[in-house]
């Protein structure tokens, strides 16, 4: 992320995959990376 100057990170995570991910928001700042994290499928289920 730093080397390539990435400003946004689009993920493929779903909140139902783990307890930790249930706390995620659709758009947030990840403390581990200096980029805005976008989670567009966060609310999807296995059926989606």
trRosetta pair geometry for C-beta under 8 A, 3 or more apart (Angstrom, degrees):
i j d omega theta_ij theta_ji phi_ij phi_ji
1 4 6.7 -72 -139 51 18 92
1 6 4.6 -88 -141 51 67 113
1 9 6.9 -40 -106 -67 121 122
1 33 4.8 92 10 -161 169 111
1 34 6.3 160 128 51 125 73
1 35 5.2 -117 -157 -24 131 126
2 5 7.5 18 -175 -74 29 43
2 34 6.6 66 -82 37 84 119
6 9 6.4 68 141 -69 128 82
6 35 5.3 -14 112 -96 91 143
7 35 5.8 153 176 -134 19 88
7 36 6.6 12 152 18 70 95
8 35 5.9 177 -92 179 12 105
8 36 5.1 -25 -110 66 71 95
8 37 7.9 153 -162 -91 58 20
8 38 6.0 14 -174 -8 104 117
9 30 7.2 -38 53 12 138 137
9 33 6.4 40 -21 104 153 148
9 35 4.6 94 -18 109 102 134
9 36 7.1 177 24 83 72 44
9 37 5.0 -25 70 -109 103 65
9 38 6.9 171 82 23 47 74
10 38 4.8 -26 -104 72 67 107
10 40 6.7 2 -157 -6 100 111
11 37 6.3 17 -18 -172 119 97
11 38 6.9 175 14 82 76 51
11 39 5.0 -17 59 -103 113 73
11 40 7.9 169 64 17 62 70
12 41 6.2 13 -151 41 55 129
13 17 6.3 -109 -164 31 81 142
13 21 5.6 -139 162 -136 123 132
13 24 6.9 58 102 39 130 172
13 39 5.7 -48 61 -137 94 112
13 41 7.4 161 71 75 31 89
13 42 6.7 20 96 -102 78 68
14 17 5.0 109 70 -25 83 103
14 21 6.9 66 95 143 38 145
14 41 5.9 -53 -82 123 83 92
14 42 6.2 144 -132 -150 42 28
14 43 7.6 -110 -147 27 81 5
14 44 5.2 -88 -112 65 117 86
14 45 7.6 135 -168 -95 142 22
15 21 5.0 -169 -131 129 42 93
15 22 4.9 87 -178 -105 97 48
15 24 6.1 -148 -97 51 89 101
15 42 5.1 52 -33 177 98 82
15 43 6.5 9 15 -88 120 44
16 21 7.6 -56 25 93 18 121
16 22 7.6 65 -83 -82 35 88
16 45 6.6 38 12 -118 156 63
16 46 7.9 -95 91 -33 141 81
17 21 5.3 25 60 39 90 157
18 21 4.7 93 58 7 83 104
18 22 7.4 -130 98 -16 49 82
19 22 5.8 -44 -162 13 37 117
20 23 6.3 -59 -175 25 42 110
20 24 7.9 53 135 -34 65 95
21 24 5.3 -27 -163 0 56 121
21 42 7.7 -164 169 -144 100 86
24 28 6.4 -135 -160 12 71 148
24 37 8.0 -84 -153 115 112 129
24 39 5.6 56 147 -6 130 170
24 42 6.0 -141 101 -131 114 127
25 28 4.5 119 55 -56 100 113
25 39 7.3 143 99 38 35 123
25 42 7.7 -13 166 -132 18 174
26 38 7.1 5 159 -156 67 62
26 39 5.5 -132 -140 66 39 84
26 40 7.0 60 -158 -97 94 35
26 42 5.6 -133 -94 17 66 141
27 36 6.5 -1 -169 175 91 108
27 37 7.4 159 -154 84 42 55
27 38 5.6 -5 -105 -108 76 70
27 39 7.5 -155 -66 24 35 75
28 36 7.5 157 82 -162 26 66
28 37 5.3 -22 70 63 77 102
28 39 7.5 5 17 -1 101 113
29 36 6.4 -51 -92 -112 64 58
29 37 6.9 134 -126 13 13 92
30 33 4.9 21 88 42 118 88
30 35 7.0 0 40 65 106 72
30 37 4.4 74 -30 -32 110 135
33 37 7.4 102 65 -64 116 105
39 42 4.2 64 130 -60 113 110
41 44 4.3 -20 -178 -3 90 130
41 48 7.5 174 -158 107 104 138
44 48 4.0 -121 -157 65 96 149
45 48 5.2 114 49 -11 64 99
